[in-house]
Amino acid sequence: MIACVEDEESIREIEIYTLKSAGYDAEGFADGKSFFEALPKEKIELVILDVMLPDMDGIEILKKLKKEPSTRNIPVIIASAKGTEFDKIKGLDLGADDYLAKPFGMMEMLSRIKAVSRRSNVMEDDPVIGKEQIQILTRQHQVFVNHKEIALTYKEYEVLKMLMSHPGIVYTREELLDAVWGMEYDGETRTVDVHIRTLRAKLKEAGYAIDTVRGVGYRYKENV
Ligand code: CA
């Protein structure tokens, strides 16, 4: 679950709305107190953290998170107004994973989240990804299409898992290359297309769920 700690209701609501539309589980908190109350109960995987809050400020919250071994690895994206405050916070190097300068666009927020979760690798896989038609059992590395198991290569599996973990989110070929093949891989983006093609063929009647977004990349369409 992604936590949005933001006291301004209109911003909080658009953040939550955007995240939910993109397939993430998200919840908003108007202050530090309510966030820390929820923290032990919820599985918080990433925090979008406002700096100016009514009770404790975002910097204090960040310090607290980074001090505790149980919460140290939760990625934090600091959201702060452009200008001197923003530069000061960035300069402090308090262990935030990324920064968003307010006002920021929702697409920018989503791309930062994607980048941070790729880097941190702490977004643990769900044991089951997908609903009826395509299902991945991540612990067993098994993929089922309409309850029948199919065999995928390692890379095909990783591409499918990446797309299905964030339904609706478009991944560019470069992003998929980085995430699945790794930075060191010096191949062409065409490699991704080749794997998508074989993946679709193996998914058979469910292959259309892997959607080509012309000029951009690929996404997984849920509930189609
Ligand atoms: Ca604020």
Boltz pocket constraint, residues with backbone or C-beta under 6 A from the ligand:
constraints:
  - pocket:
      binder: B
      contacts: [[A, 6], [A, 7], [A, 8], [A, 50], [A, 51], [A, 52], [A, 53]]
      max_distance: 6.0
